[in-house]
Amino acid sequence: MRRATVTFCALLTVALAANRVQAQSSDSEVSRRLLRIETLLEKEQPKARTWKTSWLIAYGVLALGQGTLALLTDDDAMRAEYGVGAVKSGLGFGGLLVFPFRAAHGASDLRELPARTAAERRKKLREAERLLEESAADEELAAGWPGRVAASLVNLAGAYYLWIEHEEFARGWISLGTGMAVSELQIRTQPTRLTEVSVQRVPAARAGLSSLSFTLMRGPGIVASGSF
């Protein structure tokens, strides 16, 4: 009986040691993946923030400048053209302001989360993967066909107003052409690196006890066998 007890204790010790090694390996993998995503978001945030801020300033200046000119001019055709330009620039400014371009602040949001314990690191990894996927979705939406369709509709509406309401066909075409060129420039200068990154979701290994099973067999002596 003493031999069986000793064997049982030995197997239990080995199982606990194996469990500890497994937990350490799992935490190392979590830390490695977390560092990879943090590095990627940190690298892309300045680009995304610069892009968004630059276009906000550009649209704001265009809206304010053209709006002021529309109010000051006495020429009806010029007032209509400047007014259309101011409205389109204002829509561009408002769209950028409310659109959740998460790449511009994802790294800062992630940096605020604690990662002192293994549990906190697993939770932070899940949040990092969510931020990465949502940031990539934002980039894809803005740079894809929805962004181009929205820009086309706004510019066509402005040109239609000049054509129909003021019979300014040349100014309408110029407004349409310049508006589409500015929209395309905005789309083409937008950072899209995150859309190229695929996140493979592998759940962090759970740190728990390995399953143990023992069998006591009688023979010339008492033999204990176990698996874990």
DAWOUR-V320442 format. One line per field, one symbol per residue. phi: phi as a letter, one per 40 degrees, with the letter a starting at -180 (. if undefined). psi: psi as a letter, one per 20 degrees, with the letter a starting at -180 (. if undefined). A space follows every 50 residues. Layout:
# DAWOUR-V320442
phi->???
psi->???
This chain:
# DAWOUR-V320442
phi->.ccccccccccccccccccccccccccccccccccccdccccccdccccc cccccccccccccccccccccccbcccccccccccccccccccccccccc ccccacccccccccacbccccccccccccccccccccccccccccdcccc cccccccccccccccbfbcccccccccccccccccccccccbcccccbcc cbdccccacccbabbbbcadbcbbbaba
psi->hhghgggghghhggghghhggggggghhgghghghggggghhhhghgggg gggghggghgggggghgghhhhqipgghggghgggggghhhgghghhipm nihijghgghhipqlhrhghhgghgghghgggghghhgggghiahgghgg hggghhggggghgghikngghgggggghghggghggghippjhhiippoo oopppporqqpqpqppppbhapppqqq.
